Each structure stands twice: as C-alpha cells, then as structure tokens.
Amino acid sequence: MFLNDFMQFAGTSHGKMGNATEMAIKSYSAHRMVKAVRKAGEVDAVITFAIDNGKRGKVTAEIKTGCGRIDNCEDAQFVIYWAEPDLDTDVEHCAVVFTREQWHDFVNGYTGRGSFTKESWDGLHIQSFRGLVTGCRPKASLPIANYIYDTCDQMPTFAEWLEELRG
C-alpha cells in the first residue's frame, strides 16, 4: 500500500503523514481500503488472526512515524514504526514491528551524545534525525538516524510480522 493512495483522506493536520500511514497499515491488514484513523487516546489498530477451531485472536498496535509523538504506546501490545515515510514506497515493506518491550528498549537504549527524545507542546517525540532515505532534515542528527536504522533493520517488516502472526 502506497501512502500516496491515502493522502487525500489524511486531513490537513501536522500529523498528515502519520494518518496516511495508519490508514495504509490498516488497509493492508484488512485487505480493504480503510479511510479513517482512530481518535486520539485510542489504540490505532486491532489486528485479528485465526486461532484454533475457527476462533479469532486479536492484538493491538500503535502506529508511529518519524519524529511523531510516542508517549502513547503503553496501551498497545505492538508498535509499528516507519522511520522515514515516503509517498511512493510500500508501507508494509518499510514499517517495522516492535513488541511493547522492544519499543521501550529502543526508545531508552540510545547511548549517543544528546537525548533520543524531546518533550514538545503535545507530548514526547523522537528527536529530529537526518533522513537517510529521502535526504530530509540534512542538518539533523546523523547518530540518532544511524541508531534508528540499525535497530529497525533488526525488526521484522509489517508484512513479515503479519504473515508470521496469521500463519
């Protein structure tokens, strides 16, 4: 699913890219077009899968992008993160999945100079980092970008995780 397919439904807020990512992830998971995001304070996605005897299981996920707000991940079982969203790239092959514990370790595991997170008017965010794929924010932190990409390279993509979850 390309983000470009969802930008017209994403609204005009500063979180437009995150909204489009949420819709693309949920659309890929549901095998149908989802044109809405959940309200603030609600878990972004509930993903279902088959378990024994035709019963269905479900997991909850929070969907995050770039330097967006991250202080609302504690209620979800998984965090789906795309460090550098790109309009013309398949979200399911670029977004990666963390368990809640792995996400906590990721956010608190940076040992480089400076802080990995910053407090903003609307909550806690990942510090601005250099875009290694799109070249955005060329003067932002390269060490943070390297840390993010090194960590994300060790995580399953959303497509891989979903295939494993659903068998």
N, C-alpha and C positions, 0 to 999 in steps of 0.2 A: 504494500500500500504506500503510495507516494503522498507526502504531506501536501503537495500542490493540489491534490484532489479534495482536500478538506479546508483549505484556507478561506474559501468563501463562507464557510459555516462557523469559522473560529472567532468571529466578533472583531472588535477593534481595540481591545484592551492590550496592555503591555505584555500579557500572557498569551497572545495570539498563537505563537509557535507551539507553546505547551498545550493549548487547547486542540490544535490541529493534530499534534502527536497523540494526545489522549483518544481522539476520535479514530485515528488510523489504527492504533493498537487494538482498540475495542472492535473495530470493523474486521480486522484480520482474525481476531479470536472468534468472533461471532459468525463469520462467513457471510456478512451482510453489511450494508452501509449504515453506520451509526453517525448521526449528525448532531449530537448533543454531548455536553460534558456534564459531569455531576456537580452539584452545588459545593461551594467551599465548605469544608468541615466533614464532608462525606468521603468515604474511600472511593478512589477513582474508578476501579473496576472490580467486578466479581467474575471470576473465570471458572466455568464449570467443566467437569470431565467425568467420564464414565468410571464407575467402580463396580464391584461385584453385583450380580443378579439384576442388572439393568438400573441400579440406583445411580444417582449422580452425586459427585462430591463438588465442593467449591473452595476456591482460595480467593483471598482479597489482595489487591495490588494498588499501590500508589504509583503514579506515572510522573516522572520528573525529567526535565531537560536543562541542559547548560548550567547557567548560574541561577536558576529559578529557586523559589522558596522551598526549603527542605525540612522545616521544623514540624511538618505534619505527617510524618511517615510512621509514627509509632503504632498506629492502629491497624496497619496493613501487615499481612504475612510476608509479602514480597514488595520490592521496589524495582520498577522498570525504569531504567535511566538511559537517556541518549545525550551524550556529552555535547555533540555539535550537530543539531538538526540541520538537514539540508532538504530543500523542497523537492529535489529530483532524485532522491535516494529511497530505497525501500526501508521503511521503518522497522520491519520485522527482522531485517538482517543487520541493523546498526544498533538498535536499542538492546541493552543487556539487562539481565535479571539478577538481582541480589536477594538473598533472604534478608529478613529484618536484621538479623545478627551480622551478616556480612556487610550490610549497608552501614550499620553502626560502626563496625571496624573500619570501613572505608572512610567515613566522614571524620573519624577520630584518629586515623592512622598516619596522617601526613606528618613527616618529621623534618621537612624542609624549612627554609627560612620564612618567617611570617606565618600568618594564620590561614588555614584552609577555608574557614568560614568567616562571614561577616554579618553583623546584625544590621538590618535595614528597617525602614519605617513599617514594613509589612511582615517582618519576621526574619528568620535565619536563612542565609543564602550561601552557596559556594562562592568563594572569592573569584573575581574575574580572572580568566585564564586565556592564554593565547589559543586561537583556533588553528589546529594542526592540519585540518582537512580543508576548510574553506578559506583560511587565512584571515579570518575576522579577528579583531582586537590584537593587532600586531605588537602592541607595546605592553600587553598584559602579561601575567606571569607564565613563563615557559616551564619552570619547575613544577608548578601545580598542574599544568597541562600534561606534562610527562607522567606525573603521578596518576592522574585520572586515566589516561590512555593505557598505561601499564597495568593498572588494576582492572579496567574494563576488558582488556584483552584476555584476561584470565576467567571471565564470566561467560556463561552461555548467552547466545543471542536470544531474543524473544522467540524466534521461530524454532530454535533448537530446544529451548526450555518447554515451549508449548507442546512440541512433538513428544518429548520425554514425559510430560505430565499426562498427556492423553493417550500415550502408548501407540 
